[in-house]
Amino acid sequence: MYGPALEFEEIGEEVKDEVRRQVIDKIVERVRGKLKARDEREDDPFWGRGNQEHLRRAAERLDSGEGVEHGLIEEE
């Protein structure tokens, strides 16, 4: 799990604890970043549940040949 040196206790417990702490800190940092990104997306109407459901249905209609593809709307 921790590599050969850690498995055979060639490294002291203090070093093992420090390595574990660093790994846990990195994991926590990544999770916090993902949660922040998710929270920011939830505030954006594009990512709202209703709009995503609408887009999913529209994509299904297009894939089945029933939908109508419109051009992009360009803002001036």
One Martini backbone bead per residue (centre of mass of N, CA, C, O) as a GRO file, in nm:
protein
   76
    1MET     BB    1   0.056   0.063  -0.021
    2TYR     BB    2   0.348   0.235   0.049
    3GLY     BB    3   0.567   0.050  -0.013
    4PRO     BB    4   0.853  -0.110   0.068
    5ALA     BB    5   0.964   0.072   0.295
    6LEU     BB    6   0.699   0.077   0.463
    7GLU     BB    7   0.645  -0.226   0.491
    8PHE     BB    8   0.951  -0.271   0.636
    9GLU     BB    9   1.013  -0.037   0.839
   10GLU     BB   10   1.256   0.171   0.731
   11ILE     BB   11   1.065   0.386   0.836
   12GLY     BB   12   0.961   0.596   1.042
   13GLU     BB   13   0.671   0.692   1.193
   14GLU     BB   14   0.699   0.997   1.144
   15VAL     BB   15   0.727   0.977   0.838
   16LYS     BB   16   0.466   0.832   0.781
   17ASP     BB   17   0.280   1.048   0.902
   18GLU     BB   18   0.366   1.275   0.709
   19VAL     BB   19   0.285   1.139   0.447
   20ARG     BB   20  -0.010   1.101   0.516
   21ARG     BB   21  -0.075   1.399   0.560
   22GLN     BB   22  -0.003   1.492   0.272
   23VAL     BB   23  -0.205   1.316   0.125
   24ILE     BB   24  -0.459   1.420   0.265
   25ASP     BB   25  -0.424   1.717   0.185
   26LYS     BB   26  -0.448   1.666  -0.121
   27ILE     BB   27  -0.728   1.544  -0.119
   28VAL     BB   28  -0.875   1.782   0.010
   29GLU     BB   29  -0.799   1.989  -0.206
   30ARG     BB   30  -0.944   1.848  -0.441
   31VAL     BB   31  -1.228   1.836  -0.321
   32ARG     BB   32  -1.266   2.139  -0.281
   33GLY     BB   33  -1.240   2.211  -0.582
   34LYS     BB   34  -1.483   2.041  -0.679
   35LEU     BB   35  -1.698   2.178  -0.501
   36LYS     BB   36  -1.660   2.462  -0.608
   37ALA     BB   37  -1.725   2.401  -0.903
   38ARG     BB   38  -2.008   2.295  -0.850
   39ASP     BB   39  -2.124   2.550  -0.715
   40GLU     BB   40  -2.076   2.737  -0.960
   41ARG     BB   41  -2.259   2.576  -1.157
   42GLU     BB   42  -2.532   2.598  -0.996
   43ASP     BB   43  -2.548   2.920  -1.055
   44ASP     BB   44  -2.577   2.831  -1.346
   45PRO     BB   45  -2.836   2.800  -1.566
   46PHE     BB   46  -2.716   2.591  -1.761
   47TRP     BB   47  -2.676   2.370  -1.511
   48GLY     BB   48  -2.951   2.328  -1.465
   49ARG     BB   49  -3.179   2.085  -1.449
   50GLY     BB   50  -3.385   2.188  -1.662
   51ASN     BB   51  -3.182   2.248  -1.891
   52GLN     BB   52  -3.052   1.967  -1.908
   53GLU     BB   53  -3.313   1.821  -1.981
   54HIS     BB   54  -3.371   1.977  -2.239
   55LEU     BB   55  -3.104   1.900  -2.383
   56ARG     BB   56  -3.147   1.596  -2.378
   57ARG     BB   57  -3.410   1.589  -2.543
   58ALA     BB   58  -3.299   1.735  -2.791
   59ALA     BB   59  -3.080   1.527  -2.856
   60GLU     BB   60  -3.273   1.289  -2.897
   61ARG     BB   61  -3.429   1.415  -3.134
   62LEU     BB   62  -3.189   1.448  -3.321
   63ASP     BB   63  -3.099   1.148  -3.323
   64SER     BB   64  -3.397   1.055  -3.438
   65GLY     BB   65  -3.490   1.302  -3.653
   66GLU     BB   66  -3.709   1.511  -3.504
   67GLY     BB   67  -3.537   1.745  -3.490
   68VAL     BB   68  -3.419   2.092  -3.484
   69GLU     BB   69  -3.164   2.273  -3.623
   70HIS     BB   70  -2.999   2.552  -3.506
   71GLY     BB   71  -2.843   2.824  -3.507
   72LEU     BB   72  -2.643   3.043  -3.388
   73ILE     BB   73  -2.633   3.289  -3.144
   74GLU     BB   74  -2.539   3.622  -3.190
   75GLU     BB   75  -2.386   3.864  -3.018
   76GLU     BB   76  -2.352   4.233  -3.025
   0.00000   0.00000   0.00000
